[in-house]
Amino acid sequence: MREQLHRLETEVGAAKADLPMGLSGVFLTHAHIGHYAGLIFAGHESAGAKKLPVYAMPRMADYLSTNGPWDQLVRYDNIGLVPIRDGVETRLNAYLAVTPYQVPHRDEYSETVGFVVSGPTKRILFLPDIDDWDQWDRDHGHTIEAMLAKVDTAYLDATFFDDHELPGRDMSAIPHPRVTESMSRFEGLSRAERDKIRFFHLNHTNPARYPGSDAARTIRNRGYKVAKMGERVCLD
């Protein structure tokens, strides 16, 4: 979290002094370690933030409110929970809105969502974790192709490149869509639709992390992109 806040300040300039931790708010996708644990730095023992707005789905909010050490953040008003709902837009100001869409994933402690971030004229899909594209349609009535058609840029789960990254582990028990699978699925889309896709959320075992790797070259050659640290997308 410290490194991320420093990078954010470097990229966009110093935040307003009256904002908790320099942030206007935080949207949570789900309760897996890399997606919410940084909240601990808002706490009494660290930043001592005052009512940092944290936008959370119902199970996520209940989990934070009833389990330590997260409940202390709520009781001490380090964070202020703001409810969000599946498919319901949260408008932040005249120019920016965020809509959560529930996706199938390992939901031990909370729901899992991706977000569509809407600006004045353009939209981004932010979807770091999902178990299966077809299951999203079966369970929640959304196809990834229909979602791609609604947005201008899509950051999609690319945790694993293929099924050969974790020796000694049953990768069927970790059912993210493999990058190879996603590329094959999207092969029939137009070049303009494929050009929207940025693969991200790469596990440390994913060889596509390295721009010079065969995996990264394969992604580029097939008309897709891997997200880069610090890249920006204009919403207008």
N, C-alpha and C positions, 0 to 999 in steps of 0.2 A: 504493500500500500504506500509506503514512504516513497519508493522509487516511482510509482505511478503518479503520485501527486506532484513530485518534482518534475516529471516529464510533462505532465499536463500544464504546469506553470511555465515551463520552458517553451512549450508549443503555442500557448494562447495568451501568455502574459499573466501578471499577478492578478489574483482574484480579489473581489471586494472584501475588505477587512471584516465586514459584519456577517459574512457567510461562514457557517461551521465547517472547518477544515477546508475552506475555500470552495466548497461545493454547494450548488443550488439544490442538489438531491441525488439520490442513488436509486436505480431500478435493479431489483434482484430477479434473476432467472430461476434459481432453485437452490436447495440446501446441500450442495456438494462443495467440498473444501475450497476449490479454486474460485468459487462464485459468490461466497458470502463471508468467508472467514476474516477478510480484511476489515470488517465492521468492528472487530475488537479494538482497533486502533482509535476508534472514536470514543473509547471508554474512559472511565475515571482515572485509570492508571496510565493513560497515554495522552491523547489530545484533549480529553475532557470536553468534547464537543457539546454544543447546546442545541438540541432539537434538530439535528440533521435529518431532513426529510428522507425517509426510506420507503419506497413504493414497493409493496409486496402483495402477493396473492393470499387468499384466506388461510391456507394451511401454512404457508411460509410465515405469515404474521403471527399465527398461533404458536408456531414452533419457537419463534424468537421471544415471544411473551412468556412462555411457560417452561423454558429450559435454560439453565445456567451454562455459561456466564452471560448469555445473550439477554436474558430477562433483566439483568442489571442495567444494561444500556437503556432499556425501556423505562425502568423504575427511576433511574437517575436523570431521565430526559436527555441523555446523550443523543438518542435518536428519537424521531417522531414517526411512528408508523402511519403510512397513507395507504388505504385499501385500493387495490386495483382488481379488475374482473376480466375474465376471459372474453376477448372480443369487444371490450368496451374501451373506447378512446379516452385517454386522460389528456386534457388540453392544459399545457403548461403556461402558454401565453398566446398572443395573437399569431405567432409564427411557428410554434413548435408543439407537436402532440405525439403521444406514444400509446400504442395499442398492443396489449399482450395477447398472444395466441398460445393456448396450451398444447403441448406436444407430448408424445409417449416417451418416457425415460424412466430410469430407476428412481421411483418416488418414495424412498424410505421415509423422509421427513417432511417433504413439501411437494407441491406440484412442480412441474417444469414448464417454462414458457420461453418462447422467442418473442421478439418485439419488432413491430413496424414503427419506425420513427419517421414522422411526416413533417416536412418543412413547407414553405409557401408553395413550392411547385414540384418538389421531388421527394421520394421516399426511399428508405433503406430497410431491408430485412436483416435483423441481427439474430442469428440462430446458432448458438454455439454447441448445443447438445440435443440430440434426438436419437431414438433407437432405430427407427425404420421409416422410410418415406411412405411405403404403402400402409403401414400401421397408422400413420397420421391421418390418412384418408378414412380408414376403417373406424378409428376411435373418435375422431374429432371433425371429420367431414372436410378436411383441407388437403388439397394436393399441392406438392411443392411447385409444380408447373403453374398452377393458378396463382400461387403466391408470387412467383417470379414475374408473372404478367402484370401484377399490381405495383411493382416497385421498379426503381431505377438502378439500384445496386443491392446485391444480396451477399451477406457474409454467412457462409454455410459451414456446418460441422464437418471438419476434416481431421478428426482425432487420429485416425489410422489410415495409412495409405492402402494397405492390403492386410491379408490374414497371416502374415509371416513376421510380425514385429515383436511378439512377446514369447520367446522360447520358454517352454515349460508351463505355459498358461493356456487354458481353454478360451480362445478368443470368442467363441460363440456365446460365452457368458458376458461379453462386453459388446453389446450389439449396436455400436455406432455404424452408420453407413460408411463403408470404406470409400476412399476417394476414387479408386478404380471402378467401384460399383456406381457411384454418382455420375462419373463421366460417361459411362456406358448408358445410363438411364437418360441423360440429357443430350445424347448424341443426335437425336432427331429434332432438337430445337433449332431455331434459326441462329445464325451467328450473332445477331444482335441480342438475343436472349442469353446465349452462353456467355457473351461478353459482360453481362451483369454480374457474373458469379466471381466471388473472391473466397477461396478456401481459407479457413482460419481455424483456430483452436486446435493446432497441431500438437499431438503428444510429443514428448522428447524423443520417442523412438521413430517418429515419422521422418523418413529421409527427405521428404519434400521441404523440410525446414531449411535445407541448404540449397541456395539458388543454382549451384553448379551440379547438383545431383541428377542422376537419370530420372528420378521420380519428378523433380521439378521441371525438367525439360519435357517430359511426357505431358505434364499438365499444360504447359505453355503451347506445345505443338498441337494439342487437341482443342485449343481455343479458350482455355480458362486461365485464371490468374490465382496466385497465392498472395494473400494480404501481406502488406509490408508494415513494419513497425512505424507508427507515426503518420501513416497516410491519412489524408483528409478527403471527405466527399462533401461537395457543396449541395445544399438542399434548396437552392433557389437559382 
